[in-house]
Amino acid sequence: MKKTTPIPSLFKQFIKDTETGKRLKKNGERIKPDSIQNYHYVLQNLIQFSSDTSFELRICDASKLNKRELQSEKNYWKKFYQKFTDYLYKKGCHDNYVGSNIKVIRVFFNYLKNDKDFFTGDFQRLFYVRKEEIEILVLSPEQLKFLIHDKEFENSLSVSNRRIKDIFVFGCTTGLRYSDIFLLTNKNFEQVGNEWYLKLKSKKTKTFSHIKLPAYAVAIYQKYKPKNVKNPVFGSTSLFNFNKSLKQIGELANFTASVEVSREKQGKRLLKQNNKAPNRFCDKMSSHMMRRTAITTLLILGMPEHLVRKISGHSHASGSFNRYVHYAQVYIDKEIEKVHLKLENSMQ
């Protein structure tokens, strides 16, 4: 008879070993807190799934199973994958979220095998990790220029929103992530002659950047420059409040054009409809837009791809960077079409 062990207890040990540093990355670094938080969410989903569907979550040492029992175990994990993903989809989850849950479960299986010498049978290879392509929403060069230079609009904003607008413009110029921009101190800014540079190491990718700053970005830095070199330049703001303010700023700037928003479930594209009102561009503004805007703006304005990659920290094999290239090319093509149309009309 197969001896089984409850999954939740093993999963809790997996989280504990990660939190205490007993389990590390392959390069010896500790797992980031955000990843550990995701582990907790997946455990909650597994426990809720088991409770709601009466599906027993257990695992057994596959090294002690005969051929018939191995096939039975393989069928069990196929059934688990189907039922668990169906459960998440019925709750309204999309491919990216479902895929991230499955990815963590595969990591958990590898932990049992590699860290605990628990032969799982490698059934996690049966689990397909879905990933959806979400539309890239970025500021156009015209919208970014408006936020940078329109003083009448800037003066119409509240003091708090004016600060968020400045930080957003700085992020759209430098391509910094939200997590990096609020860690900046005076030490990250270097003046060489009449020029200013931003130098930093990314918190997420550990890559170094040395970015020349335009005059308006230098003016933003000097506006918020703290007297204490240890204090962050832009203070602190919660991600929720930052994104909330951006949506307000976007609405006040009349960035209200309708945008098509779609998600995917099991690889099928679904348009995301809002029954009360159409999806507006301003309602989709968030911290993620800073980095995306910076990358696409540089590409649109003609900077070579390899230089943009160096600034953004993307590898040559990065799929996400290729999406930015495609988006920028579509924008350029549309602008060229406008010029061609004007030329054709003038000839009539």
C-alpha positions as CSV (number, residue, x, y, z in Angstrom):
1,M,0.0,0.0,0.0
2,K,1.3,3.4,-0.9
3,K,2.5,5.6,2.0
4,T,1.4,9.2,1.4
5,T,2.2,12.5,3.0
6,P,-0.1,15.5,3.1
7,I,1.0,18.3,0.7
8,P,0.2,21.3,3.0
9,S,2.7,20.2,5.7
10,L,5.5,19.7,3.2
11,F,4.6,23.0,1.5
12,K,4.8,24.8,4.8
13,Q,8.3,23.4,5.4
14,F,9.2,24.5,1.8
15,I,8.2,28.1,2.8
16,K,10.0,27.9,6.2
17,D,13.2,26.7,4.6
18,T,13.0,29.5,2.1
19,E,12.3,32.2,4.7
20,T,15.2,31.1,7.0
21,G,17.7,31.0,4.1
22,K,18.1,27.2,4.3
23,R,16.9,27.1,0.7
24,L,18.7,29.5,-1.6
25,K,18.9,30.4,-5.3
26,K,21.4,28.5,-7.5
27,N,23.8,31.4,-7.2
28,G,23.7,31.3,-3.4
29,E,21.4,34.4,-3.0
30,R,18.4,34.4,-0.7
31,I,14.9,34.2,-2.2
32,K,13.2,37.6,-2.4
33,P,10.4,38.4,0.0
34,D,8.0,39.0,-2.9
35,S,8.6,35.4,-4.1
36,I,8.0,34.0,-0.6
37,Q,4.8,35.9,-0.4
38,N,3.7,34.3,-3.7
39,Y,4.5,30.9,-2.0
40,H,2.0,31.7,0.8
41,Y,-0.7,32.7,-1.8
42,V,-0.2,29.4,-3.6
43,L,-0.5,27.4,-0.4
44,Q,-3.7,29.3,0.5
45,N,-5.1,28.5,-3.0
46,L,-4.2,24.8,-2.6
47,I,-5.8,24.5,0.8
48,Q,-8.9,26.3,-0.4
49,F,-9.1,24.1,-3.5
50,S,-8.8,21.0,-1.4
51,S,-11.5,22.2,1.0
52,D,-14.0,23.3,-1.8
53,T,-13.6,20.3,-4.0
54,S,-12.8,17.6,-1.5
55,F,-9.7,16.7,-3.5
56,E,-7.1,15.1,-1.2
57,L,-3.7,16.7,-1.6
58,R,-1.0,14.2,-0.9
59,I,2.3,12.9,-2.3
60,C,4.2,9.6,-2.1
61,D,7.8,8.5,-2.6
62,A,7.7,7.3,-6.2
63,S,10.9,5.3,-5.8
64,K,9.0,2.7,-3.8
65,L,6.2,2.2,-6.4
66,N,5.7,-0.6,-8.8
67,K,4.8,-0.1,-12.5
68,R,1.0,-0.1,-11.8
69,E,1.3,2.2,-8.9
70,L,3.5,4.6,-10.9
71,Q,0.8,4.8,-13.6
72,S,-1.8,5.4,-10.9
73,E,0.3,8.2,-9.4
74,K,0.8,9.8,-12.9
75,N,-3.0,9.8,-13.4
76,Y,-3.5,11.3,-10.0
77,W,-1.3,14.3,-10.8
78,K,-2.8,14.7,-14.3
79,K,-6.2,14.9,-12.5
80,F,-4.8,17.4,-10.0
81,Y,-3.5,19.7,-12.6
82,Q,-6.8,19.7,-14.5
83,K,-9.0,20.2,-11.5
84,F,-6.8,22.8,-9.8
85,T,-6.4,24.9,-12.9
86,D,-10.2,24.6,-13.7
87,Y,-10.9,25.7,-10.1
88,L,-8.8,28.9,-10.5
89,Y,-10.3,29.7,-13.9
90,K,-13.8,29.4,-12.5
91,K,-12.8,31.9,-9.8
92,G,-12.1,34.4,-12.6
93,C,-8.3,34.0,-12.7
94,H,-6.5,34.4,-16.0
95,D,-3.5,32.6,-17.6
96,N,-0.8,34.6,-16.0
97,Y,-2.1,34.0,-12.5
98,V,-2.8,30.4,-13.0
99,G,0.5,29.9,-14.7
100,S,2.3,31.6,-11.7
101,N,0.6,29.2,-9.3
102,I,1.7,26.2,-11.4
103,K,5.2,27.5,-11.7
104,V,5.5,27.7,-7.9
105,I,4.2,24.2,-7.5
106,R,6.8,22.9,-9.9
107,V,9.5,24.7,-7.8
108,F,8.0,23.0,-4.8
109,F,8.4,19.6,-6.5
110,N,12.0,20.3,-7.4
111,Y,12.6,21.3,-3.7
112,L,11.3,18.0,-2.5
113,K,13.6,16.1,-5.0
114,N,16.8,18.2,-4.7
115,D,16.7,19.4,-1.1
116,K,14.8,16.7,0.7
117,D,15.8,13.6,-1.5
118,F,12.1,12.9,-1.9
119,F,11.7,11.2,-5.3
120,T,8.5,12.8,-6.7
121,G,8.5,10.9,-10.0
122,D,9.0,14.3,-11.8
123,F,5.3,14.4,-12.4
124,Q,5.6,18.2,-12.3
125,R,6.7,17.9,-15.9
126,L,3.1,17.2,-16.7
127,F,2.1,20.7,-15.5
128,Y,2.0,23.3,-18.3
129,V,2.8,26.9,-17.3
130,R,0.5,29.2,-19.3
131,K,1.6,32.8,-20.0
132,E,-0.5,35.4,-21.7
133,E,0.6,38.4,-23.7
134,I,-0.9,41.5,-22.2
135,E,-1.2,44.7,-24.3
136,I,1.7,47.2,-23.8
137,L,0.2,50.5,-22.7
138,V,2.7,53.4,-22.7
139,L,2.7,57.2,-23.0
140,S,3.1,58.5,-26.5
141,P,6.0,60.9,-27.0
142,E,3.4,63.7,-27.2
143,Q,1.8,62.7,-23.9
144,L,5.2,62.5,-22.1
145,K,6.2,65.9,-23.6
146,F,2.9,67.4,-22.2
147,L,3.6,66.1,-18.7
148,I,7.2,67.4,-18.8
149,H,6.6,70.9,-20.2
150,D,3.0,72.1,-19.6
151,K,3.4,74.4,-16.6
152,E,-0.3,75.5,-16.6
153,F,-1.3,71.8,-16.1
154,E,1.4,71.3,-13.5
155,N,0.2,74.3,-11.5
156,S,-3.3,73.0,-11.6
157,L,-2.3,69.9,-9.7
158,S,-2.3,69.4,-5.9
159,V,1.1,69.5,-4.2
160,S,0.9,65.7,-3.7
161,N,-0.1,65.0,-7.3
162,R,2.6,67.4,-8.6
163,R,5.2,65.3,-6.8
164,I,3.8,62.0,-8.2
165,K,3.8,63.5,-11.7
166,D,7.4,64.5,-11.3
167,I,8.4,61.1,-10.1
168,F,6.5,59.5,-13.0
169,V,8.2,61.7,-15.5
170,F,11.6,60.9,-14.0
171,G,10.7,57.2,-14.3
172,C,9.5,57.5,-17.9
173,T,12.8,59.1,-18.7
174,T,15.2,56.8,-16.9
175,G,13.3,53.5,-17.2
176,L,13.6,52.8,-13.5
177,R,11.3,50.3,-11.8
178,Y,9.1,51.5,-8.9
179,S,11.3,49.5,-6.5
180,D,14.5,51.3,-7.7
181,I,13.2,54.8,-8.0
182,F,12.3,55.1,-4.3
183,L,15.7,53.8,-3.2
184,L,17.6,56.7,-5.0
185,T,19.8,58.9,-2.8
186,N,22.1,61.8,-3.6
187,K,24.9,59.2,-4.0
188,N,23.2,57.9,-7.2
189,F,23.5,61.3,-8.9
190,E,26.9,62.3,-10.3
191,Q,27.9,65.6,-11.9
192,V,30.7,65.5,-14.5
193,G,31.4,69.0,-15.8
194,N,28.0,70.4,-16.8
195,E,26.5,67.0,-17.3
196,W,24.5,64.9,-14.8
197,Y,24.4,61.1,-14.6
198,L,22.3,58.6,-12.7
199,K,24.3,55.5,-11.5
200,L,22.7,52.6,-9.8
201,K,22.4,48.8,-9.4
202,S,19.0,47.4,-10.1
203,K,17.3,45.8,-7.0
204,K,15.6,43.2,-9.2
205,T,18.2,42.3,-11.9
206,K,21.4,43.3,-10.1
207,T,22.6,45.1,-13.3
208,F,24.5,48.4,-13.2
209,S,23.3,51.4,-15.1
210,H,24.9,54.7,-15.9
211,I,22.3,57.0,-17.5
212,K,22.9,60.6,-18.7
213,L,20.1,62.8,-17.5
214,P,18.3,65.5,-19.6
215,A,17.9,69.0,-18.1
216,Y,14.3,68.5,-17.0
217,A,15.2,65.3,-15.1
218,V,18.1,67.1,-13.4
219,A,15.6,69.9,-12.4
220,I,13.3,67.2,-10.9
221,Y,16.2,65.8,-8.9
222,Q,17.3,69.2,-7.6
223,K,13.7,70.0,-6.7
224,Y,13.5,67.1,-4.3
225,K,17.2,66.8,-3.4
226,P,17.4,66.0,0.4
227,K,20.0,67.6,2.7
228,N,20.8,64.3,4.3
229,V,22.6,62.1,1.8
230,K,21.2,59.0,3.3
231,N,17.5,60.0,2.8
232,P,15.8,58.8,-0.4
233,V,15.4,61.6,-3.0
234,F,11.7,61.0,-3.6
235,G,10.7,60.1,-0.1
236,S,8.3,57.2,0.2
237,T,4.8,56.4,-1.2
238,S,2.9,53.2,-1.2
239,L,2.4,51.5,-4.5
240,F,-1.4,51.7,-4.1
241,N,-1.4,55.5,-3.5
242,F,1.2,56.0,-6.3
243,N,-1.0,54.2,-8.9
244,K,-4.2,55.9,-7.6
245,S,-2.6,59.3,-8.0
246,L,-1.4,58.4,-11.5
247,K,-5.0,57.6,-12.6
248,Q,-6.2,61.0,-11.2
249,I,-3.3,62.8,-13.0
250,G,-4.1,61.0,-16.3
251,E,-7.8,61.9,-16.1
252,L,-6.9,65.6,-15.4
253,A,-4.5,65.5,-18.4
254,N,-7.4,64.2,-20.5
255,F,-5.6,61.0,-21.3
256,T,-9.1,59.5,-21.5
257,A,-9.1,57.8,-24.9
258,S,-10.7,54.3,-24.9
259,V,-8.4,51.4,-25.0
260,E,-9.0,47.8,-25.8
261,V,-8.1,45.5,-22.9
262,S,-8.0,41.7,-23.3
263,R,-6.9,38.8,-21.1
264,E,-6.5,35.1,-21.8
265,K,-8.0,32.0,-20.3
266,Q,-6.6,28.7,-21.4
267,G,-4.9,30.4,-24.4
268,K,-8.2,32.0,-25.5
269,R,-8.3,35.8,-25.9
270,L,-11.1,37.5,-24.0
271,L,-12.0,41.1,-24.3
272,K,-12.3,42.7,-20.8
273,Q,-15.5,44.7,-20.8
274,N,-16.6,47.3,-18.3
275,N,-20.4,47.5,-18.1
276,K,-20.3,51.0,-16.6
277,A,-17.9,52.7,-19.0
278,P,-15.4,51.9,-21.6
279,N,-11.8,51.2,-20.6
280,R,-9.9,54.6,-20.5
281,F,-6.2,55.0,-20.9
282,C,-5.9,57.0,-17.7
283,D,-7.5,54.1,-15.7
284,K,-4.7,51.8,-16.8
285,M,-1.9,54.1,-15.8
286,S,0.4,52.5,-13.2
287,S,4.0,52.3,-12.1
288,H,4.7,49.7,-14.8
289,M,4.1,52.4,-17.4
290,M,7.3,54.3,-16.4
291,R,9.7,51.6,-17.6
292,R,7.7,50.7,-20.6
293,T,7.4,54.3,-21.7
294,A,11.1,54.9,-21.3
295,I,12.1,51.9,-23.4
296,T,9.5,52.5,-26.2
297,T,10.3,56.2,-26.3
298,L,14.0,55.6,-26.9
299,L,13.2,53.1,-29.6
300,I,10.7,55.3,-31.3
301,L,13.2,58.2,-31.3
302,G,15.7,56.0,-33.1
303,M,18.1,54.8,-30.5
304,P,19.8,51.5,-31.6
305,E,18.3,48.4,-29.9
306,H,21.6,47.3,-28.4
307,L,22.0,50.6,-26.5
308,V,18.4,50.5,-25.2
309,R,19.0,47.0,-24.0
310,K,22.1,48.2,-22.1
311,I,20.1,51.0,-20.4
312,S,17.1,48.8,-19.6
313,G,19.1,45.7,-18.5
314,H,17.4,43.3,-21.0
315,S,19.3,40.3,-22.4
316,H,19.5,39.6,-26.1
317,A,17.1,36.7,-25.7
318,S,14.5,38.8,-23.8
319,G,11.0,38.2,-25.2
320,S,9.6,41.2,-23.4
321,F,12.1,43.5,-25.0
322,N,11.2,42.2,-28.5
323,R,7.6,43.2,-27.6
324,Y,8.7,46.7,-27.0
325,V,10.5,46.7,-30.4
326,H,7.4,45.5,-32.1
327,Y,5.2,48.2,-30.4
328,A,7.7,50.9,-31.3
329,Q,7.7,49.8,-34.9
330,V,3.9,49.8,-35.1
331,Y,3.9,53.4,-33.8
332,I,6.6,54.5,-36.3
333,D,4.6,52.8,-39.1
334,K,1.5,54.8,-38.1
335,E,3.4,58.1,-38.1
336,I,4.9,57.3,-41.5
337,E,1.4,56.5,-42.8
338,K,0.2,60.0,-41.6
339,V,3.1,61.6,-43.6
340,H,2.3,59.6,-46.7
341,L,-1.4,60.5,-46.4
342,K,-0.5,64.2,-46.3
343,L,1.7,63.8,-49.3
344,E,-1.0,62.0,-51.3
345,N,-3.7,64.6,-50.4
346,S,-1.5,67.5,-51.4
347,M,-1.1,65.9,-54.8
348,Q,-4.8,65.7,-55.5
